[in-house]
Amino acid sequence: MKKELGVIWEKNFFKRIVEKIDKKSMEKGFSKSNLFNMRKFYLKYQKNSRQCLEKLSWSHYCEILSISDDKERAFYERIIIYALMKKQIIGKREKC
């Protein structure tokens, strides 16, 4: 029952926040879903170092935030980082 009340409170909280945000802010990424993702991001990554967090884009994090298992999410983070590094290396080689 307590958990259900927390979920209801959370949904209503985000709804109230979104209602108070003006349209200009909404255009800058402060939608209901984005605010929800920002909270999830904070809860999952608050103990990580900034250096680690800067390796992925916000879009990458939004995609993997739905993964609840920490080890599985870390696995996909490493896969994305590897792919980005590989892309950078190939790009540098093509410029030479």
C-alpha positions in Angstrom: 0.0 0.0 0.0 2.8 2.4 0.9 4.6 1.7 -2.4 1.4 2.3 -4.3 0.9 5.6 -2.7 4.5 6.6 -3.6 3.9 5.7 -7.2 0.6 7.8 -7.3 2.4 10.7 -5.6 5.3 10.5 -8.0 3.0 10.5 -11.1 1.0 13.5 -9.7 4.2 15.3 -8.8 5.5 15.2 -12.4 2.1 16.1 -13.7 2.0 19.2 -11.5 5.6 20.2 -12.4 4.9 19.9 -16.1 1.7 22.0 -15.8 3.8 24.8 -14.2 6.6 24.7 -16.8 6.0 27.2 -19.6 6.1 26.3 -23.3 9.6 27.7 -23.8 11.0 25.4 -21.2 9.1 22.4 -22.8 10.9 23.2 -26.1 14.2 23.0 -24.3 13.6 19.4 -23.1 11.6 19.8 -19.9 8.8 17.5 -20.9 7.1 15.1 -18.5 9.0 12.1 -19.8 12.3 14.0 -19.8 11.8 15.1 -16.2 11.0 11.6 -15.2 14.2 10.4 -16.9 16.2 13.1 -15.1 15.0 11.8 -11.8 15.7 8.2 -12.7 19.2 9.3 -13.9 19.9 11.0 -10.6 18.7 8.0 -8.6 20.8 5.5 -10.6 23.9 7.6 -11.1 24.3 9.9 -8.1 27.3 8.0 -6.8 29.2 7.8 -10.2 32.1 10.0 -11.0 31.5 12.9 -13.4 34.2 11.6 -15.7 32.4 8.3 -16.2 29.1 10.0 -16.9 30.5 12.3 -19.6 31.2 9.4 -21.9 27.6 8.9 -23.0 25.0 11.4 -24.3 21.7 12.1 -22.7 20.0 10.1 -25.4 22.1 7.1 -24.6 21.2 7.3 -20.9 17.5 7.7 -21.7 17.6 4.5 -23.7 19.4 2.4 -21.0 17.5 3.9 -18.0 14.7 1.4 -18.5 17.1 -1.4 -17.6 16.6 -2.1 -13.9 19.4 -4.5 -13.4 22.6 -2.5 -12.6 25.0 -5.1 -14.1 23.0 -5.4 -17.3 22.8 -1.6 -17.6 26.6 -1.3 -17.0 27.1 -4.0 -19.7 25.2 -1.9 -22.2 27.0 1.3 -21.1 30.4 -0.4 -21.9 29.0 -1.6 -25.3 28.0 2.0 -26.2 31.3 3.5 -25.0 33.2 0.9 -27.0 31.1 1.6 -30.1 31.7 5.4 -29.7 35.4 4.9 -29.3 35.6 2.7 -32.3 33.7 5.2 -34.4 36.1 8.0 -33.3 39.2 5.9 -34.2 37.7 5.0 -37.6 36.9 8.7 -38.2 40.5 9.7 -37.4 41.9 7.1 -39.7 39.7 8.3 -42.6 41.0 11.9 -42.1 44.6 10.8 -42.6 
